[in-house]
Amino acid sequence: MPKFIYTAKSYSGETKGGEITAKDEKGVVLQLKAEGFLPTSIRQIEEKDDSINVKFFDRFKSVPLKEKMVFARNLGVMISSGLSVSRALQNLTEQTENKTFKVVLADIQTELQAGKTLSEGLAKYPGIFNELFVNMVRVGETGGNLEEVLRIVAVQLEKEHDLASKVRGAMIYPAVVLFAMLGVGILMLTYILPQMMGVFKDMDVELPKATLMMVGLSDLLKNNSVAVSVGFVVFIVAIKFFLSNPVGKKALSFATIHTPVIKNIAIKVNCARFARIYSSLLKSGISVMDALKIVSNTLSNYYYKKAFNKGIEDIQKGVALSKILSAERDIFPALVYQIVEVGEETGKTETVLLQLAEFYEEEINQITKNMSSIIEPVLMVVIGGAVGFFAVAMLQPMYSIMENIK
């Protein structure tokens, strides 16, 4: 479908402009009216070849989220200070210490000097700059407010970084405890248990089933250490491969939004990301349909992607976004579609969604702070059960020895 550049004014007097995709000018008017805006000018963009030549290995290049956050913020500051995009990129290339990012920025600067736009240069590296980043920069270039769009991108990346750090931080403690327990278990099975088994064999004691199971596991680890190690690596690779294909992604998405403890966090994280990303896109001038496409491609959960893809089709039929979200009550709490409905009625969707994002981010912050108090009892039960089983398996033969002595 063709694209149009527009400027519009809301019923409350707020103005905005940007790029929108529609069948014709009438479609542009209908989309803007659904958002609570009346168009003041509409101009169709001439069609051109937008294909970007992405090299195979460039797809897999990546840099830390923090690096991209600093890049977006500093680039916006430099441009607002009067530097050209090319000169600002040159300065950032010299300043960055990440070798991969330095090479990428140098190549983008070369593209700029060859007549390409910044968004076209960024699009060459989808592993580093996702669709959200590239599209917002493209809109900023079109609307002449690149520095403002980069500021919005920087804030978005900062919130993404904070959100990921909080969730990751909450999972470090249980991961360390479980890893330590696994290490101690392997040490007991491969070193301590074989020495104890020598005593039991000399005493010719009949071993209980629990002890025999431990002995069998110990023999497996000792006599087939290479096969066990290879099998473990193959298992990890198989899991990773499974989770990277559509069936695995769907299964993981289903688990995250239906597992009792994880469900609450997963829904709030996805709703917070949707609210902030969608708000940022609308604020930068991207149309509802294009914004939903970008949100769908940015969120990783299968069920959220499916809901937004269906929403794109419904919006083309004139259905309001709040109605679309209310039909997916399993993944969107009532607060989300109620807030969206308020935004649609007042013409301030991006403002109320930004407030919703901040609310959910604070909720996630509190949940992650309290998570250790929830996880600790569960870990204690797991560790206690493992230690108790091992103790019983070792003590039973000892009691048998004592009875034989009597």
HELIX and SHEET records of a PDB file:
HELIX    1   1 GLU A   25  ALA A   34  1                                  10    
HELIX    2   2 PHE A   57  PHE A   60  5                                   4    
HELIX    3   3 LEU A   65  SER A   80  1                                  16    
HELIX    4   4 VAL A   85  GLN A   95  1                                  11    
HELIX    5   5 LYS A   99  GLN A  113  1                                  15    
HELIX    6   6 LEU A  118  ALA A  123  1                                   6    
HELIX    7   7 GLU A  131  GLY A  143  1                                  13    
HELIX    8   8 LEU A  146  LEU A  187  1                                  42    
HELIX    9   9 MET A  188  ILE A  192  3                                   5    
HELIX   10  10 LEU A  193  ASP A  202  1                                  10    
HELIX   11  11 LYS A  209  ASN A  223  1                                  15    
HELIX   12  12 SER A  225  SER A  244  1                                  20    
HELIX   13  13 PRO A  246  THR A  256  1                                  11    
HELIX   14  14 PRO A  260  LYS A  283  1                                  24    
HELIX   15  15 VAL A  288  THR A  298  1                                  11    
HELIX   16  16 TYR A  302  GLN A  316  1                                  15    
HELIX   17  17 LEU A  321  SER A  326  1                                   6    
HELIX   18  18 ALA A  334  THR A  346  1                                  13    
HELIX   19  19 THR A  349  ILE A  405  1                                  57    
SHEET    1   A 3 THR A  15  THR A  21  0                                        
SHEET    2   A 3 LYS A   3  SER A  10 -1                                        
SHEET    3   A 3 PHE A  37  GLN A  44 -1                                        
END                                                                             
